[in-house]
Every structure is written in structure tokens, then in C-alpha cells.
Amino acid sequence: MKALLYPDPLVSPILPIPKSRALWNPQNSFRIPIKRVDYWVGRRSYFGTINAVLDSASIEELRHQEPDIKNPALSTSYRNSEFPKPNQTVLDAQTKVCTGPIQTKPLNEEQAFKVLDTILRSVKGELKDEEPVSKAQLGAFFAAMTIRANSFPEPTQWSEGERRAMNHYWPQLIRVLPEDTIFIADPEGSIMGIGSSIGPQFVGNGTAEMRLVGALREVLAGGHLGYEEVQGVLKDVLPLKMGSCSVSESLFSAFMIGQRMNRETDRELKAYCLAFDDELGPAPIADVNSLTHYGEPYDGNTRYFRSTLFVAAVRSCYGESCLLHGVDWMPPKGGITEEQMLMFIGANTHLTPSQAKKLLEDEEVGFAYVSQREARPSLHSLIGLREHIKKRPPLATAEKVQQIVRARGKEAIVAGFYHEGYEEPLLMLMRRRGVHAGLVVKGEEGALSMTTRLRSANTSKGLPVNYCSGFRSVNLAPACAVDGVSRESFNIEVNAGDYGFASTDTPRTDRSVVRNIELGLAALRGEKGPAYDRIVLNAGMVDHLLGSDGAQDISAAFDRAREAIDSGKALRRLLNYIKISNKVIS
């Protein structure tokens, strides 16, 4: 590569990159070899070197040489190319109808005719110049239509246009659709104008599918399930294996989207949250005094700077160990994730929970990242299906509240949310986990980080960005073991200006992994600006709200976060993570 700058010989090397390391994308679509080079830390030389290594222009140069390779500098490149793509026409319709009782937007007549015509031609094998409508899409779309007809309020039930389109196409569709899809569309034979015995008599094939069909009948009627019912379905079906699924993809996608459309109960969410805790055995216990589990939305950021990786490096400097978890790429947003950033800068993103435990305990690191692929393989097997469901399933809430590694000392969970109404279920799951403190944050894009930008006077109704809600225990007993008096609850809207931060717009990254890394590294070098302030705000405020030692005074909490950055300690922690993650063994 043309863009490797030579290091400044006036400062000391701290991080040699192993000869075998390379920057790669998740599918190893291509590798960018890195020459043997020592990285040097200096206020100018280190960042210049990293910038050069991550120079997107040099990646474009490779693209000209090999036109079929992907660009790992963009979040969109991390999508697994083996996943079949959904049909866009039906996916657009799912965006409107596969959502909640208030949010659903009925299709007009033109839209409904186009969607059903696309489905009909796809099932008959006559669809040209478009991706076929997948089984998962059939399940999700018809489940949404059924639930809306059975249980949604009048404004979000079928429009007149949808009804006319269905009356026109259903006599043709019932002759060509698979029986499982007909069951989903009309489980009791009462929704469509043409009566059919297929729905009422359908039971499925095999034990797992029969259990799923029984549960799905309740879901399609707008009902709810018990804890054991949900866990039974999940453990019967997962992991999904491409080409050899134990149940129909149509049925399972209908189940997943149906549970979300009905707004899951606490017991249903707990089932999703806890179902695979012991999939790989008990969680290892790290010998650390404090551990914060970060639950960022797994589908990433598409517009704004994602700061949590850099916040973790800061907090680790003063004994607040941090465990991040996620995936390389996740629908529906398919945005920038911590795994993409770590992968791009050469860190090991295949750590097992036991290996992550060692990094948490390492006095030179103190934070770690674990991929869902390594910790919850059954849940990870659903990524392809989730793209075809379009809307976030219940797992999108539950997966943020995981304890992949436990701690000997105090534990806390921090998670982001967007839609009002999910803050309390998230806190309920955190209490169920038995942690000492829990915090939910309404950040930009539903991420968990707070912004320094002032709230606009024209902001729509609902909870504002920077709204936080949580609890903290006032003693060292786990939260599940203390009484209500011993647990302090709080709600707060954080105004960064009240703490001396200048009002600035959050830096945009627009799916650029490189840009996100550049902003974070510049901030950890001590470069003042919006990214620096955002990292300090989130490190200090989280310390304060969780009741961390030494953070009772909010000004002191911000000061120690700034000191961790300005001293170079946080940057050194991140560099140590890259090096040590590639050496750690079980």
C-alpha cells in the first residue's frame, strides 16, 4: 500500500503489529497486507500513521485492481454475501405493516395491488428482474396482515385498498401458496372471503413445528405466551441451519414479527433474554471490582459517531472494566458496529468469553469485546432471517441485556433504546439479571450514548434524546437480593450545557467505519472538539449515574475522564487491546 507513513523516530514504539496480521472483512473477501512496522505514539506521528494505514483512498486503489472485492471501510460491506437478498417491493411493504398497533401504516390500493401481484408472480416463478419473495418474507407479511385484521385498532386495520387487493388476488394465491403460508394468512378460515379448511386443520410437520404452530395460533390472534412456551419454541428451532431448518422459515418469521407487533409481555421478553445463557456453559467470572456490560443496538449507527468503544477505553483507566458485545453486521440498519471498528484496526474479534475474561483482568487493558457469534451462536444464526423480517424482532431488545462474562465485584448494565415504552422492559431485564445498577439511555439513532447537542425547540413529542432512566443499589448486595428501599431509581434528562459542555452537533460518519475510527482516535489523542466532549460526557455521566466509586461528584467524574484521555492512558489501553487480543489464549 502506498499510504504507510514512516514512524517518528523521536518517540518510543509501544505496539508492534504481528507479521501475520491484516485488515480484513468478516467474509475475508480480501485482505490488506500490512508491512512489518512499529507504531509510535506521539501527538502528531501516531495519528498520522493510523490515518495512513486506514486511508480509504488506498482501499479504492485496490478496488480498481480487483473490481469484485468489497470495501471494508463502509459498514455496508460487512453484510454476509451468502445471505440471499429479500424482495425489495415486499420489504418496503413490510416496513409499513410489520409494526405496532399505533405505528402501522396501511397500504393504499396501488401499493397493495403491487405487493400481492409481486407475491403471486414470485410463487409462480414468473418474477423477472427482482429477487424472489422469500419464505421468511411471506411469513412476516401475511402474519402482519392477519394480526392487523384480528386485533389492531380500526385506524391500523386493513385499508379499503388492501381489502380490494386481497379480494382480487386471494382466489389465485390460495391455489399456489404453500400450506404453511395459507395457515398464517387465514389461521381460522375466517379472514378471507373464500373459506378454506387448510388454516384450521394445519398442524405442521414434526414435533418442533407442531409446537411452533400451536404457539403461533395464539400470536396471530393477538395473544401472548408463557415463559416456558417461548423458550420451548426457541430451543426447538435454534440454531437455524441454512438449507436444513427444522421448521418452516415462514412459520418462524411469522412468530418473530408477530410477537413484536403484539408488544411482548415481561415474561416473553425474559424468555428471549435468558433462553441461551447456558448455551456454551456457565459464564466465566472475571476477577474485577467493577464491570459494566454495554448493550448498544446490534444493528449499528448509520449517521452519527458511535463512541462506546472509546468510552470503554477511558473508563478502564480508572478501574471501571467494560464488556462490549455485538455483531459485525445486523439488519435492519446495517450500520457501524464496534466489531467492524475493531476488525478494521486489527484487533481479534473472535474472542471467546473466557478469553475476554482475561482481557478484563489484564491491568494494561481492562475492557473487552465479544461477538454474538462466539457467545450466543444460536441467536447469531438468525441474522439472515432477520433481514427478511425487516423490523426488529423481540431479540433486538433482549440481546442488549446479556451477561457474557460475570464479575467478582459489582456489575452494571447500560443499554440504548429509541421507541418509548421499551425503557421499563429493559430495566426489568436488568433487574432480573441481578446487577447492582442499570441504566437505559435514549441516544441518537437509539444508541446508548448521549450527545452534547441542544434539544431543538421543534422536537416532536415523546422522550427526548439524552433521557436516562435507571436504578442503583446502595449497598454491595446484588440488586435481586436487596429490597425496594435499598435500590434507588432515577429519571433524568441530561443537558450537557449544564455541565459546561459547548453545544455542538454530533459528528456525522454516514456508514464510514474509517471516519468513526478517525474521530475516536483523534479524541483519545486529546484533540478537543465534539467527539472528545461526547466521550467525556458519556464516560463521566455513566460513572455518576451508576454510582461508581469516585463519581459521586459529577465534576470529579468528568475530570478523571479528561485526565484518562489527556494523559494518553486511554489511547494506550486501546492499542494494548489490539496487541493483547491477538495473543490471548484460552
Buried (B, 14 or more C-beta within 10 A) or exposed (E): BEBBBEBBEEBEEBBEBEEEBBBBBBBEBBBBEBEEBEBBBBEEBBBBBBBBBBBBEBBEEBBEEEEEBBBBBBBEBBBEEEBEBBBEBBBBBBEBBBBBBEEBBBBBBEBBBBBBBBBBBBBEEEBEEBBBBBBBBBBBBBBBBBBBBBBBEEEBBBBEBBBBBBEBBBEBBBEBBBBBBBBBBBBEBEBBEEEBEBBBEBEBEEEBBBBBBBBBBBBBBBEBBBBEBBBBBBEBBBBBEEEEBBBBBBBBBBBBBBBBBBBBBEBBBBBBBBBBBEBBEEBBEBEBEBBBBBBBBBBBBBBBBBBBBBBBBBBBBBBBBBBBBBBBBBBBBBBBBBBBBBBBBBBBBEBBBBBBBBBBBBEEBBBBBBBBBBBBBBBBBBBBBBBBBBBBBBBBBBBBBBBBBBBEBBBBBBBBBBBEEBBEBBBBBBBBBBBBBBBBBBBBBBBBBBBBBBBEEEEEEEBBBBBBBBBBBEEEBBBEEBEEEEBEEEEEEBBBEEBEBEBBEBBBBBBBBBBBBBBBBBBBBBBBEBBBBBBBBBBBBBBBBBBBEEBEEBEBBBEBBBBBBBEBBBBBBBBBBBBBBBEBEE
